[in-house]
Amino acid sequence: MASKVEKTGPETRVDGFLGGKLAIEQPVSGYRAGADAVMLAAAVPARTGDRVLEPGCGAGAVSLCLGHRVPGLALTGIELQPEYAALARQNAARNAIDLRVVTADLTDLPAGLRAETFDLAMMNPPYFDGRDTASPGQGRDLARRESLSLTAWADATLRRLRPGGRLIMIHRAARMADLLAAVQTRAGAIRILPLTARQGHPAGRVILGAVKGARGALQLLSPLVLHAAERHLRDGEDLSPQASAILRDGAPLNLWA
């Protein structure tokens, strides 16, 4: 979860992630990563030495949250928009985390990157499709609304994974059928973790994990409840203990426990 740290100018500001342990510069009016990015990073079962790919890395929040938790990763981000790619490189340097950022279209990668394979891939694809209202600002709209289908996102990413590699992504719960259709022909041992704001409320987000080439059964996991109270009682933060450990302290979230 991000908290405002400082304003750096009229177009960007620096936000604090993981309780201020990371400082990430993001557009003021464009797309900004938040709690979803931290949750996604927490769900990636990375170990030191793993090669990790993040398509659509934006300003680098997910990769940097993961790199903070697990040292010694070979992190690669792909970002279509040059402005966000530049921010990701700057944020990696600011936080002293090694992150290679390639400015490219996911469906038209440089030959060198197409020749590489990765142990893990994580992604936060645009949440809205062509039926949804456009977001203000071209950069924000491009980051939040599909110009590439979920199936195309998943297919291009799974191609970069080694056999047995794992893909983890976060998306709206309303798109869960699309998520499953996008991955289940090429991956299995699927795990779905619903994220709900409060106990008894419908899930707004899901984290999906899948193993390339696996044939294991799908499992729907118990929901992760983000807030402690059953309803909003007062202003201020009321995170559940598990959500606080993830969002503030960088605790992991194991889908395959």
C-alpha positions in Angstrom: 0.0 0.0 0.0 1.3 3.4 -0.9 1.5 6.4 1.4 2.5 9.9 0.2 6.1 10.8 0.9 7.0 13.9 -1.1 6.0 15.7 -4.2 8.7 16.0 -6.7 7.1 18.3 -9.3 3.9 19.1 -11.1 3.7 15.7 -12.8 5.1 13.0 -10.4 5.3 12.3 -6.7 7.2 9.8 -4.6 5.0 7.3 -2.7 6.1 5.1 0.2 5.5 1.4 -0.1 5.9 -1.4 2.5 5.6 1.0 5.4 8.0 3.5 3.8 10.7 1.0 3.2 10.5 1.7 -0.6 10.2 5.1 -2.2 8.5 4.9 -5.7 8.0 7.9 -8.0 4.7 7.8 -9.9 2.6 10.1 -12.0 0.3 12.4 -10.0 -2.6 12.2 -12.5 -1.7 9.0 -14.4 -1.8 5.4 -13.3 -0.4 4.8 -9.9 0.3 1.4 -8.2 -1.1 0.7 -4.8 -2.2 -2.2 -2.6 -2.8 -4.5 -5.5 0.9 -4.2 -6.5 2.0 -5.2 -3.0 -0.4 -8.1 -2.8 0.8 -9.4 -6.2 4.5 -9.2 -5.2 3.7 -11.0 -1.9 2.1 -14.0 -3.8 5.2 -14.6 -6.0 7.1 -17.7 -4.5 10.5 -16.4 -5.5 13.9 -17.6 -4.2 17.3 -16.1 -4.5 18.7 -16.6 -8.0 15.3 -16.9 -9.7 14.7 -15.2 -13.0 11.5 -13.2 -12.7 9.6 -11.4 -15.5 7.0 -8.7 -15.1 5.1 -7.7 -18.3 3.5 -4.2 -18.0 5.8 -3.2 -15.1 4.7 0.4 -15.0 6.9 2.4 -12.6 8.2 -0.8 -11.2 6.3 -1.1 -7.9 5.6 -4.9 -8.1 9.2 -5.9 -9.1 10.7 -3.6 -6.5 8.4 -4.9 -3.7 9.4 -8.4 -4.6 13.1 -7.5 -4.9 13.0 -5.9 -1.5 11.6 -9.1 0.1 13.8 -11.6 -1.8 17.4 -10.4 -2.5 19.4 -11.7 -5.4 16.7 -12.1 -8.0 17.2 -11.4 -11.7 14.3 -9.1 -12.3 13.1 -8.0 -15.8 10.3 -5.7 -16.5 8.6 -5.0 -19.8 6.9 -1.7 -20.3 5.2 -0.3 -23.4 5.1 3.4 -22.3 8.6 5.0 -22.3 7.7 7.4 -19.5 6.8 4.6 -17.1 9.8 2.6 -18.2 12.0 5.6 -17.3 10.4 5.9 -13.9 10.9 2.2 -13.3 14.6 2.5 -14.0 14.8 5.6 -11.7 12.9 3.8 -8.9 15.2 0.8 -9.1 18.2 3.1 -8.7 16.6 5.0 -5.9 15.9 1.8 -3.9 19.2 0.1 -4.9 17.4 -2.9 -6.4 18.6 -4.4 -9.6 15.8 -4.3 -12.2 16.3 -4.5 -16.0 13.5 -2.6 -17.8 12.9 -3.2 -21.5 10.7 -0.7 -23.4 8.7 -2.9 -25.8 5.4 -4.3 -26.8 4.7 -7.6 -25.1 3.7 -9.2 -28.4 6.7 -7.8 -30.3 9.7 -8.4 -28.0 13.4 -7.9 -29.0 14.9 -11.1 -30.3 17.3 -11.4 -27.3 14.4 -11.3 -24.8 12.4 -13.8 -26.8 15.4 -16.2 -26.4 15.3 -16.0 -22.6 13.3 -18.2 -20.2 12.1 -17.3 -16.7 11.3 -19.2 -13.5 8.4 -16.9 -12.6 6.2 -14.2 -14.1 3.9 -11.8 -12.4 1.5 -9.4 -13.9 -1.3 -6.9 -13.2 -3.0 -6.6 -16.7 -5.3 -3.7 -17.4 -8.5 -4.2 -15.4 -11.0 -2.8 -17.9 -11.9 -3.8 -21.4 -13.3 -1.9 -24.3 -16.8 -1.9 -22.8 -15.6 0.2 -19.8 -15.5 4.0 -19.7 -12.1 5.4 -20.6 -9.9 6.8 -17.9 -8.8 10.5 -18.1 -5.3 10.9 -19.6 -3.9 8.7 -22.3 -1.2 7.1 -20.1 -3.6 6.2 -17.4 -6.2 4.8 -19.9 -3.5 2.7 -21.7 -2.4 1.3 -18.3 -6.0 0.5 -17.1 -7.9 -0.5 -20.2 -7.2 -3.4 -22.5 -5.6 -2.9 -25.8 -4.5 -6.5 -25.7 -6.8 -9.3 -24.5 -6.1 -11.2 -21.3 -5.5 -14.3 -23.4 -2.9 -12.5 -25.4 -1.2 -11.3 -22.2 -1.2 -14.8 -20.7 0.0 -16.5 -23.9 2.9 -14.1 -24.5 3.9 -14.4 -20.9 3.6 -18.2 -20.6 5.9 -18.5 -23.7 8.6 -16.8 -21.7 8.4 -19.3 -18.8 10.3 -22.5 -18.5 8.3 -25.8 -18.1 7.1 -25.8 -14.5 7.5 -22.0 -14.2 4.8 -20.2 -12.4 2.6 -17.3 -13.5 0.9 -15.1 -10.9 -1.5 -12.3 -11.6 -4.0 -10.1 -9.9 -7.3 -8.9 -11.5 -10.9 -7.9 -10.8 -13.0 -10.8 -9.4 -15.5 -10.0 -12.1 -13.0 -11.1 -14.8 -12.2 -14.5 -13.2 -13.8 -16.5 -16.0 -11.7 -14.6 -18.5 -8.6 -15.3 -16.4 -9.2 -19.0 -16.3 -9.9 -19.1 -20.1 -6.6 -17.3 -20.6 -4.4 -19.7 -18.8 -5.9 -23.2 -18.4 -5.0 -24.5 -21.8 -1.3 -24.1 -21.1 -1.1 -24.3 -17.3 -2.5 -26.1 -14.4 -2.3 -26.5 -10.6 -4.3 -23.2 -10.6 -4.8 -21.5 -7.3 -7.3 -18.6 -6.9 -7.2 -16.4 -3.8 -10.1 -14.0 -3.5 -9.4 -10.6 -1.8 -12.3 -9.1 0.0 -12.4 -5.7 1.7 -14.4 -7.0 4.7 -15.7 -10.2 6.2 -18.9 -11.3 4.4 -18.4 -8.9 1.5 -18.0 -10.1 -2.1 -14.4 -10.3 -3.4 -13.3 -7.3 -5.4 -10.0 -8.8 -6.6 -8.5 -12.3 -7.1 -4.9 -13.4 -7.3 -4.5 -16.3 -9.7 -1.4 -18.6 -9.8 -0.8 -21.3 -12.4 2.1 -23.7 -13.2 3.1 -24.0 -16.9 2.5 -27.5 -18.2 1.0 -28.8 -14.9 -2.2 -30.9 -14.8 -3.1 -30.5 -11.1 -6.6 -29.6 -10.0 -7.8 -26.0 -9.6 -8.1 -24.9 -5.9 -10.3 -22.0 -4.7 -8.6 -20.7 -1.5 -10.2 -19.1 1.5 -10.5 -15.4 1.0 -8.0 -12.9 2.4 -9.9 -10.2 4.3 -8.2 -6.9 4.1 -9.9 -4.9 6.9 -10.5 -6.0 10.5 -14.0 -4.5 11.1 -17.1 -5.9 9.4 -18.0 -2.4 8.3 -16.3 1.0 8.0 -16.6 2.6 11.5 -14.2 5.5 11.4 -11.6 7.2 9.3 -8.1 5.7 9.5 -6.6 2.4 8.8 -8.1 -0.8 10.1 -6.2 -3.5 8.3 -6.5 -7.1 9.3 -3.3 -8.6 10.9 -2.5 -10.6 7.7 -3.1 -7.7 5.4 -1.0 -5.4 7.6 1.9 -7.9 7.6 1.8 -8.0 3.8 1.2 -4.3 3.0 3.4 -2.8 5.8 6.1 -5.4 6.4 6.4 -7.2 3.1 5.3 -10.6 4.4 4.8 -13.4 1.8 1.5 -14.9 0.7 1.9 -18.5 -0.4 -0.7 -19.8 -2.9 0.8 -23.3 -3.0 1.2 -23.9 0.8 
